[in-house]
Amino acid sequence: MLLDIDQDRACTVQFAAEFLGVTEESVLALIKQGVLPASNINTKPDAQRPRWRILSSDLGRFLLKTRHYVPTDAPKARRAKATQKDYFA
C-alpha cells in the first residue's frame, strides 16, 4: 500500500487491521480513543452501525507516531548461560 498523500485511498477497518497486524476490534478501539483518525461514511440518520474509512496516509502517520527507537549505543542484553545436564554420565 502506498502511504503517499497524493496517492491516498480510503481503507476499511478490515484492511487496516490486516495492514497493522491486529484485530478489527483493536482498530475500532483506536478509532474510539481518537488515536486513529477515521470517517463514518454511513450517512443514514437511522444507521445501526458506523461504516468507518481510514485514509492510508493516516495509517502511515499512526505507524510513525507509535514507532520506538532503540539507541545504537545501548548495551546488548546478555543471555544467561544455559546449564546442561549430563544425562549419560
C-alpha positions as CSV (number, residue, x, y, z in Angstrom):
1,M,0.0,0.0,0.0
2,L,1.2,3.5,-0.8
3,L,1.4,5.8,2.1
4,D,1.8,8.9,-0.1
5,I,-0.7,11.7,0.5
6,D,-1.0,12.3,-3.3
7,Q,-1.9,8.6,-3.7
8,D,-4.2,8.5,-0.7
9,R,-7.0,5.9,-0.5
10,A,-9.8,5.1,1.9
11,C,-9.4,1.8,3.7
12,T,-11.9,-0.3,5.5
13,V,-11.4,-1.4,9.2
14,Q,-10.7,-4.9,8.0
15,F,-7.9,-3.7,5.6
16,A,-6.4,-1.5,8.4
17,A,-6.5,-4.4,10.8
18,E,-4.7,-6.7,8.3
19,F,-2.2,-4.0,7.5
20,L,-1.4,-3.3,11.1
21,G,-1.5,-7.0,12.1
22,V,-4.2,-6.6,14.7
23,T,-7.9,-7.4,15.1
24,E,-10.7,-5.3,13.8
25,E,-11.8,-4.7,17.4
26,S,-8.4,-3.2,18.1
27,V,-8.7,-0.8,15.1
28,L,-12.2,0.2,16.3
29,A,-10.8,0.8,19.8
30,L,-8.1,3.1,18.4
31,I,-10.8,5.0,16.4
32,K,-13.0,5.3,19.5
33,Q,-10.0,6.5,21.6
34,G,-9.2,9.2,19.0
35,V,-5.8,7.7,18.3
36,L,-6.5,6.7,14.7
37,P,-8.5,9.3,12.6
38,A,-11.4,7.8,10.7
39,S,-14.5,9.0,8.9
40,N,-18.0,7.5,9.2
41,I,-19.4,7.2,5.7
42,N,-22.8,5.9,6.8
43,T,-25.0,8.9,6.1
44,K,-28.3,7.3,7.0
45,P,-29.7,9.0,10.1
46,D,-31.1,5.8,11.5
47,A,-28.0,3.7,10.8
48,Q,-27.4,0.9,13.3
49,R,-23.6,0.8,12.8
50,P,-21.0,3.3,11.6
51,R,-19.1,2.5,8.4
52,W,-15.6,3.7,9.1
53,R,-13.0,4.5,6.5
54,I,-9.3,5.3,7.3
55,L,-7.1,7.1,5.0
56,S,-3.9,5.3,4.1
57,S,-1.9,8.4,5.0
58,D,-3.4,8.3,8.5
59,L,-2.3,4.7,8.9
60,G,1.2,5.8,7.9
61,R,1.1,8.7,10.4
62,F,-0.1,6.3,13.1
63,L,2.8,3.9,12.5
64,L,5.3,6.8,12.5
65,K,3.8,8.2,15.7
66,T,3.9,4.9,17.6
67,R,7.4,3.9,16.4
68,H,10.0,3.3,19.1
69,Y,13.7,3.8,18.5
70,V,16.5,1.7,20.1
71,P,19.6,3.7,20.7
72,T,22.6,2.3,18.7
73,D,24.9,2.7,21.7
74,A,22.6,0.7,24.1
75,P,24.2,-2.3,25.6
76,K,23.0,-5.6,24.3
77,A,21.2,-7.8,26.7
78,R,23.2,-10.8,27.7
79,R,21.7,-14.2,27.8
80,A,22.1,-16.3,30.9
81,K,24.3,-19.3,30.3
82,A,22.2,-22.4,29.9
83,T,23.0,-25.2,32.3
84,Q,23.4,-28.5,30.6
85,K,22.7,-31.7,32.4
86,D,24.7,-34.7,31.5
87,Y,22.2,-37.5,31.3
88,F,24.7,-40.0,30.1
89,A,27.2,-39.7,33.0
